[in-house]
Amino acid sequence: SASAQIIADDCMHSATIDSLEMCVKQAEEQGHINSQHVAHTLLVKLDRAEDALADDHAGTAIWWLKAFIHEVKAQSGKHIIPMHAMHLIMHTEMVIQAIQEK
């Protein structure tokens, strides 16, 4: 759909945790995530994943990214617009795949 395309275009679609963090921050600024608390807890999970990756703990990083997906699914239609939740999940799955392929 057109709105999903706009969201995807807004987001740096590279398969990195950094670009996922930018995506969450943009979503909050644009009101796609309407709770500071939810945005914060999502970003904390991404920080943990990034720390794990920096320590060469790919499995732990993926665990945190899966926890991120779980929270996005739980908040979809509540504090995250469903269309944007779908985008975040797809983007996260790209990041997980990139980590697994390293």
N, C-alpha and C positions, 0 to 999 in steps of 0.2 A: 504493500500500500504506500501511498505518497508520504504519509506522516512518518512511517517507519524509515523511509528513504531519507527524509530530512534529518531524523535523529542519527542515522548511520553516517550521513555526510558531515554532521556536526562533530562527530567523534573521530579522533585519530584512531583509525582502525588497526593499528599495529598490534601484534599479539604480545604485548608486554603488560606487566602489572602497572607500570607507570601510566600507560595510555588508559588503562581501566580506571585508575584513580582520577585521571582528568575527566573521564566520562562521568563518574559519580559526582564530581564537583560541578561539572556543567549541568548535569541533570538537576542538582539541587538549586543552582542559580536560576535555571529556567522553570522551576516549579514542577518538574517531572517527579522529583522526590520532594514531598511536602513536609518532611519532618527532619529537623536538624539532628535529632537523636538517631534516627535510622541512618541518615547519611554518615554520621560519625561512627556508628558501630560497623557499617560496611567498610569504611576507610580503615578502621582498626584491623579488620580481618585482612585487608590487602597489605597493610604494613607488616603484619605477622608473616604473611606469605613471602613478602619481599625479603624480610630478615632471614627466613628459612632458606630461601634461594641463595642469598649472599653467603650463607654458611654451607652451601652445597647439599642441603637437605631437601631435594626435589620432592620426595614423598610427603614431607611435612607441608611444603608450600602448596602442593596439590590438595592436601587435606583442608587447609585454610581457604583455598579457592572454592572447594566444594561446600564448605560452610557458608561462604559468601553467596553461592548460588541458592543454597537452602533458605537463607534469610531473604534474598530477593524474591523467591517464590512465595514465602510466607507473607511478605509485605505487598505483593502485587495486588492491585485493586484496593489496598488500604492506604499505604503511604507512598506507593510507587505506581505511576500510571502503567497499566498492563502492557501497553505497546513498548514502553521503555524498559520494563522488567524483562520482556522477551529479548530485547536488544542486549541488555546487560548479561543475560544468561548466555546468549550466543557468543558475545565478546569474551566472556570468561572461559567458555569451552575452547575457543581459539587459543587462549593463553595456556590452558592446561595441555592442549595438544602440542603447542610449541615447546613446553617444558619436557613433555614425554619424549619428544623427538631429539632432544639434545644428547 
